[in-house]
């Protein structure tokens, strides 16, 4: 199985705003990786993954993971998510001071 980085970047969070990191539209299995190194006491971040389960259908929430305060393990890596019709990856900081988060989406082929 080969894999590649499909997209990457740095997201500076605005408290209360759900920021779209990527919206892939093709068939693939994907993994979200986020660096939470910049989190501090009082910060809360939600990482969400949406999928389309039918061609032409709407994106539906697959999973949401919430992280609070400083992290012992700074790298967060999702389970592989099959996306037959694409999906969406988002980051939402709900509390604390807006931080910058490096992220990437990897494809598994």
C-alpha positions in Angstrom: 0.0 0.0 0.0 1.4 3.4 -1.0 0.5 6.7 0.5 1.0 10.3 -0.3 0.3 13.7 1.2 -2.8 15.0 -0.7 -3.0 18.4 1.0 -1.4 20.3 4.0 -1.2 23.6 5.6 -1.4 25.7 8.8 -4.7 26.8 10.2 -4.9 29.7 12.6 -8.0 29.2 14.6 -10.7 31.8 15.3 -12.6 30.8 18.4 -16.0 29.3 17.6 -15.4 29.1 13.8 -15.3 25.7 12.1 -12.4 26.0 9.6 -12.4 23.7 6.6 -9.0 22.2 6.1 -9.8 20.2 3.0 -12.7 19.0 0.9 -11.5 16.1 -1.3 -14.0 15.0 -3.9 -12.5 11.7 -5.2 -12.6 8.1 -4.1 -9.8 7.3 -1.7 -9.0 6.3 1.9 -7.6 9.2 3.9 -5.9 10.0 7.2 -5.9 13.4 9.0 -2.8 14.4 10.9 -2.7 17.5 13.1 0.0 19.0 15.3 -1.4 20.1 18.7 2.0 21.4 20.0 0.7 25.0 20.4 -2.2 24.1 22.7 -2.1 25.5 26.2 -4.2 25.3 29.4 -7.8 26.5 28.6 -7.6 25.6 24.9 -10.2 23.2 23.4 -10.1 22.0 19.8 -12.5 19.8 17.8 -11.4 17.8 14.8 -14.2 16.6 12.5 -14.4 14.3 9.6 -17.4 14.3 7.2 -18.1 11.7 4.5 -20.5 11.4 1.6 -22.1 8.0 1.6 -23.9 8.3 -1.7 -23.0 9.8 -5.0 -24.5 13.3 -5.1 -25.4 13.0 -1.4 -24.7 15.4 1.4 -21.7 15.3 3.6 -22.5 13.7 7.0 -20.5 13.7 10.2 -18.4 10.6 10.6 -16.4 11.5 13.7 -15.5 14.3 16.0 -12.6 14.2 18.4 -12.1 16.8 21.2 -8.8 17.8 22.7 -8.4 20.1 25.7 -5.4 21.9 27.3 -1.8 20.9 26.7 -1.2 17.5 25.1 1.2 14.8 26.2 1.3 13.5 22.7 1.2 16.4 20.3 0.6 14.5 17.0 -3.0 13.4 16.4 -3.6 10.9 13.6 -7.0 9.7 12.6 -7.9 6.2 11.7 -8.1 5.6 7.9 -11.4 6.8 6.6 -12.8 5.3 3.3 -14.3 8.2 1.2 -16.0 6.7 -1.8 -17.5 10.1 -2.8 -15.2 12.5 -1.0 -15.6 14.3 2.3 -14.4 17.1 4.4 -11.9 17.7 7.3 -12.4 20.6 9.7 -10.9 22.1 12.8 -12.8 24.2 15.4 -11.3 25.8 18.4 -14.0 26.3 21.0 -12.1 27.8 23.9 -8.9 29.5 24.8 -6.6 31.6 22.7 -6.7 31.1 18.9 -3.7 28.9 18.0 -2.0 27.9 14.8 -2.2 24.2 13.8 -0.1 22.4 11.2 -2.1 19.6 9.4 -2.0 17.2 6.5 -4.3 14.8 4.7 -2.7 11.6 3.5 -4.2 9.2 1.0 -3.8 5.5 1.1 -3.7 3.8 -2.2 
